[in-house]
């Protein structure tokens, strides 16, 4: 079976849409960066470098400093699929990030988005 094309898509090409979605709903790039950092362990400088280098999603997650152990607490539907039931680990990580950005855009409290971790 062919690999999903999102794996070779640059993080930068999707990141701009994450930020635009949050900003359309009255939220900030900083909030988007905060949830991405919570999930992956990347800091602001890392994210800038990744965007500039056009790192693909496979590399983005493979080189993440530390995936948050509470990521498994992210549940719910994204694109009609339950994120907790996705079997492919990379696709699940991508969908976790999608879900977090959706929650930012919807205005959910940051402590809730970060699954109880202080903001």
C-alpha positions as CSV (number, residue, x, y, z in Angstrom):
1,X,0.0,0.0,0.0
2,X,1.3,3.5,-0.9
3,X,2.4,5.8,1.9
4,X,0.1,8.7,2.7
5,X,1.2,11.9,1.0
6,X,1.0,13.9,4.2
7,X,4.1,12.2,5.5
8,X,6.2,13.8,2.8
9,X,4.4,17.1,3.0
10,X,6.4,20.0,4.5
11,X,5.3,21.0,8.0
12,X,5.6,24.6,6.9
13,X,2.9,24.2,4.3
14,X,0.4,23.0,6.9
15,X,1.6,25.2,9.7
16,X,0.5,28.4,7.9
17,X,-3.0,26.9,7.8
18,X,-2.9,26.1,11.5
19,X,-2.0,29.7,12.3
20,X,-4.5,31.1,9.9
21,X,-7.3,29.0,11.4
22,X,-6.5,30.1,14.9
23,X,-6.2,33.8,13.9
24,X,-9.5,33.7,12.0
25,X,-11.1,32.6,15.3
26,X,-9.4,35.4,17.4
27,X,-6.4,33.3,18.7
28,X,-2.7,33.7,18.1
29,X,0.3,32.0,16.5
30,X,1.7,31.9,20.1
31,X,-1.1,29.6,21.2
32,X,-0.6,27.3,18.2
33,X,3.1,27.2,18.9
34,X,2.4,26.4,22.6
35,X,0.3,23.4,21.8
36,X,2.8,22.1,19.2
37,X,5.6,22.6,21.7
38,X,3.6,20.7,24.4
39,X,3.0,17.8,22.0
40,X,6.5,17.5,20.5
41,X,9.0,19.3,22.8
42,X,10.1,21.7,20.1
43,X,10.7,25.3,21.2
44,X,10.0,28.5,19.2
45,X,13.5,28.5,17.6
46,X,13.1,24.9,16.6
47,X,9.8,25.7,15.0
48,X,11.2,28.6,13.0
49,X,14.1,26.4,11.7
50,X,11.7,23.6,10.8
51,X,9.4,26.0,8.9
52,X,12.4,27.6,7.1
53,X,13.9,24.2,6.2
54,X,10.5,22.9,5.0
55,X,11.0,19.8,7.0
56,X,8.4,17.0,6.1
57,X,6.0,15.6,8.7
58,X,7.9,12.2,8.9
59,X,11.1,14.0,9.9
60,X,9.2,16.5,12.1
61,X,7.9,13.8,14.3
62,X,10.9,11.5,14.0
63,X,13.2,14.3,15.3
64,X,10.8,15.7,17.9
65,X,12.7,16.3,21.2
66,X,10.1,14.4,23.2
67,X,6.6,13.5,22.5
68,X,4.4,14.4,25.4
69,X,3.5,11.2,27.4
70,X,0.0,12.7,27.9
71,X,-0.7,12.8,24.2
72,X,-2.7,9.6,24.6
73,X,-5.2,11.7,26.5
74,X,-6.1,13.5,23.3
75,X,-9.4,11.9,22.2
76,X,-12.3,12.8,19.9
77,X,-13.0,13.1,16.2
78,X,-10.9,14.7,13.5
79,X,-12.0,14.3,9.9
80,X,-14.7,11.9,11.2
81,X,-12.1,9.5,12.7
82,X,-11.4,8.9,16.4
83,X,-7.8,9.9,17.0
84,X,-7.4,7.4,19.8
85,X,-8.3,4.6,17.3
86,X,-5.8,5.5,14.6
87,X,-3.4,2.5,14.2
88,X,-0.5,4.2,12.3
89,X,1.6,6.0,14.9
90,X,2.7,8.8,12.6
91,X,-0.8,9.5,11.4
92,X,-2.0,9.5,14.9
93,X,0.7,12.1,15.9
94,X,-0.4,14.3,13.0
95,X,-4.0,14.0,14.0
96,X,-3.2,14.7,17.6
97,X,-1.6,18.0,16.4
98,X,-4.7,18.7,14.2
99,X,-7.0,18.1,17.2
100,X,-4.9,20.5,19.5
101,X,-5.0,23.3,16.9
102,X,-8.8,22.7,16.5
103,X,-9.2,23.1,20.2
104,X,-7.2,26.3,20.2
105,X,-9.4,27.7,17.4
106,X,-12.6,26.7,19.2
107,X,-11.4,28.7,22.3
108,X,-11.0,25.8,24.6
109,X,-9.1,26.7,27.8
110,X,-5.3,26.1,27.5
111,X,-5.2,23.9,30.6
112,X,-7.8,21.7,29.1
113,X,-6.0,21.5,25.7
114,X,-2.8,20.7,27.5
115,X,-4.5,17.9,29.3
116,X,-4.1,19.3,32.8
117,X,-0.6,20.5,32.3
118,X,-0.1,24.2,33.5
119,X,-0.1,26.6,30.6
